[in-house]
Amino acid sequence: MKIKCPKCKKDAELAMDYSVVKCGSCDFDMSYGEYVKFVAHNEPKYSDILGDYTGSTEGQSSGSLDEWD
C-alpha cells in the first residue's frame, strides 16, 4: 500500500501485514508502530493520533507527546 514518506514526502510502501514502512526515494525504513510515532511527533496535524492507541480516555486528556516516549 502506498503512503506518504514523512521524510521526503514522496510515496513510501507499507507492507501488506502493516509491519514495515519503506521509501525507495530516501531509504526511509521503519516499523509501522515507529512510523506512527514519528509522524505524530513531526507533523502537528497528526499529534493527537497517539490518543487512538490508549484505552478509554473518557474524562482524561491523552497527555503530551513527551509522555509517549
MOMOBEL-V30542 format. One record per residue. N is the residue number from 1. RES is the residue in one letter. PHI is phi in radians with two decimals (999 if undefined). Layout:
BEGIN
N,RES,PHI  N,RES,PHI
END
This chain:
BEGIN
1,M,999  2,K,-1.54  3,I,-2.38  4,K,-1.45  5,C,-1.24  6,P,-1.27  7,K,-1.59  8,C,-1.82  9,K,1.21  10,K,-1.60  11,D,-1.23  12,A,-2.05  13,E,-1.92  14,L,-1.71  15,A,-1.02  16,M,-1.03  17,D,-1.64  18,Y,1.02  19,S,-1.60  20,V,-2.64  21,V,-2.06  22,K,-2.31  23,C,-2.11  24,G,-1.35  25,S,-1.36  26,C,-2.20  27,D,1.11  28,F,-1.13  29,D,-2.61  30,M,-2.68  31,S,-1.13  32,Y,-1.10  33,G,-1.06  34,E,-1.18  35,Y,-1.05  36,V,-1.03  37,K,-1.12  38,F,-1.05  39,V,-1.12  40,A,-1.09  41,H,-1.37  42,N,-1.84  43,E,-2.20  44,P,-0.94  45,K,-1.18  46,Y,-1.91  47,S,-1.11  48,D,-1.56  49,I,-1.09  50,L,-1.16  51,G,-1.11  52,D,-1.21  53,Y,-1.72  54,T,-1.73  55,G,-1.30  56,S,-1.12  57,T,-2.05  58,E,-1.01  59,G,1.42  60,Q,-2.24  61,S,-1.54  62,S,-1.47  63,G,1.46  64,S,-1.59  65,L,-1.09  66,D,-1.10  67,E,-1.23  68,W,-1.56  69,D,-1.31
END
